[in-house]
């Protein structure tokens, strides 16, 4: 027999959190057909994996690629970090169901919540659907580099049934409206939705400043809307929770965990939700983990969703800068990166910017950190890495230090301002909890603000190789099987005979992140951050080589994954 593809001589880390072992892996069609000593078996194609890890493809359970899939079939930046399957429709934000002519409402809401330009959303998708199943069919008609499935979102459901009044803080759905929304969830589940997602975050607002629909709803509404998941015995519930009141109190942690636990128990379904350490909220993340463990002991299935690094707002000299508020920079906003760098090298312009920035004290920049283009990319910072520290060492103001760094790096150094997961010890506690799952990559979202789609690479490079907090087997399971099992991606997330051939070949010694950079490749030339990686040498999707040392092979073998599809 001649196999379609054999990966030879690698260390198989199969996604089960068990010790890796040396073996060859054979692929025929879209499935793994043999694992072991296959030196005597022929192959049409081979990949030399000597000294490399052979892992399952990674599963990103928290993306916002719902629109980007329409114009970027590789779903970058996810494609460069070993991801082979993504989940759309998180945080209650979906593009279906949608009434005719209502697309702009959902697009502007997505822009307001997730920083994806509405013009790109409207231009980049065909908008030829009304139902959630129609949306999945439209995605299925596109070329796909990765596998993708999705939740039906509460925000779209409420806008579809109740229109703009669902955004009012005092809106309460009637029994008839709840029945309509539950019927839409059932329709979506019958079409293959992975479950039902909700937004409760106070950060999520529509363009006029009101919170998105559902933020202020009584949890009994979610109980009614999610009931089809109980009836069907499948699907996941996902939420961006509301841990605090508008005044900043964290007194609602108990309340929020209580209703999520009750909904999980009533439906019998897993419930996953966002969790990050935030300094202003004290140790609320510990309370959340504790309460989740207690609830699960009482019949719930709660899985706080975490990220393995700080979540930081990024400042690039090619997009949003630290001097956007200075009058002399206003004229430079229309310049490209080269034009901006040339301007700050002009002595008169530079002097004006320094003078205008003199009121900015160095203390304001103690929590903003340099990510120099000529140093290894890091997301673990010390006080010496801050812009304020750089300014103090040089005896100058922070604006002058910033301009110096932009001049030196030709504008490519990035500034990282962590707003969540500011403490490494908190990240370790979250990573090592028995109830948490890796998520929150937010791929496709926050286009010019955040770039977290690269978190698999950071997890393997920092927490496994450099720090040894996790074994490679533990980390791979967190990135693959745990996510696949949670969302119901059948026959994925493990390297095993009979499973779909979603596979990575990784050089752990070489794995590293590249500097985030701005590209203008969204529809209409809109900007976004991208971030590549080194060391993930091959990514295979459904048996076809998809990425080769960071370059797309031209293959589009991804599929829409539906909860109704026994193929996985």
Secondary structure, 3 states (H helix, E strand, C coil): CEEEEEEEEEEEECCCCCCCEEEEEEEECCEEEEEECCCCCEEEEEEECCCCEEEECEEECCECCCCHHHCCCCCCCHHHHCEEEEEECHHHCCCCCCCCCCHHHHHHHHHHHHCCCHHHHHHHCCCCCCCHHHHHHHHHCCCCCCEEEECEEHHHHHHHHHHHHHHCCCCCCCHHHHHHHHHHHHHHHHCCCCEEEEECCCCCECCCCCECCCCCCCHHHHHHHCHHHHHHCCCEEEEECCCCCCCCCCCCHHHHHHHHHHHHHHHCCCEEEECCCCHHHCCHHHHHHHHHHHHHHCCCCEEEEECCCCEEEEECCCCCCCCCCCHHHHCCCCCCHHHHHHHHCCHHHHHHHHHHHHHCCHHHHCCCEEECCCCCCCCCCCHHHEHHHHHHHHCCCHHHHHHHHHHHCCCCCEEEEEEECCCHHHHHHHHCCCCCEECCCCECCCCCCCCCCCHHHHHHHHHHHHCCCCCHHHHHHHHCHHHHHHHCCCCCCCCCCCCECCEEEECCCCCEECCCEEECCCHHHCCEEECCEECEEEEEECCEEEEECCEECCCCCCCECCCCCCCC
